[in-house]
């Protein structure tokens, strides 16, 4: 007789914690709940998506929201591809009720995706990442990375090649950086070629937007990541370039150690889960690695 079901226990923990957050929001309010969790709450809620909502107001006033976005509560430019303007128009996100409904649906879908992932890979570490500062901040801000997460998870889990490629391509259209996840097609040359071709075609069509989108990314400090931020911190604390090289060497060493641990753990998984875990690792790992290193071009000493 089995007295302890690890999977069921972790799923119940996941449900309990999110239910507690939801009840706290209804009882104590949005800002109080997130501040208690040490998440910097912003008002109005779902602040990241407000740049998209505000883009419709800015367009009505004759502005390009990717350059100037007075419709945003903080006057931030919309540093997303212009396809989001079409989406905002389609769902009428300038209407507050529609905006909130749109956000709650995607957050609910994101939580279902996390539940699904935890069901297949029940581990306390995975629960910890789902309640990490970055994950909670993405929910609090209503960031559209949640949609990308759902699409890429779909691309990994679906057995239909057409759906797999569509989910991948749609994630690229919405956020650009998921293009690095094309490595999940590395064992399927035809899909890899088709995915690369469609992505390159898309990038060619929005090449005029690419630099604007990049310059509009103002995240920094503890709300961002990447080598450039690490080096800025090192420079601020008076460390030399030698320490920068040492940090890179240490990061590479730790990456290899984590890779060895991953390979060893993968061998003991059921065959079905081996394939999923490998593709999930490649998807997340390739995106994180390449976006982390993408600032190399701006470092003078490289």
Secondary structure, DSSP 8 states (H G I E B T S, - for coil): -----HHHHHHHHHHHHHHHHHHHHHHH-HHHHHHHTT----SSSSGGGHHHHHHHHHHHTT--TTT--TTSTT-----S-THHHHHHHHTTTTSHHHHHHHHHHHHHHHHHHHHHHHHHS--HHHHHHHTSHHHHHHHHHT-THHHHHHHHHHHHH---HHHHHHHHHHHHHHHSGGGGGGGGGTT-HHHHHHHHHHHHHHHHHTHHHHHHHHHT----GGG--SHHHHHHHHHHTT--HHHHHHHHHHHHHHHHHHHHHHHHHHTTS-HHHHHHHHHHHHHHHHHHHHHHHGGGGG-TT-
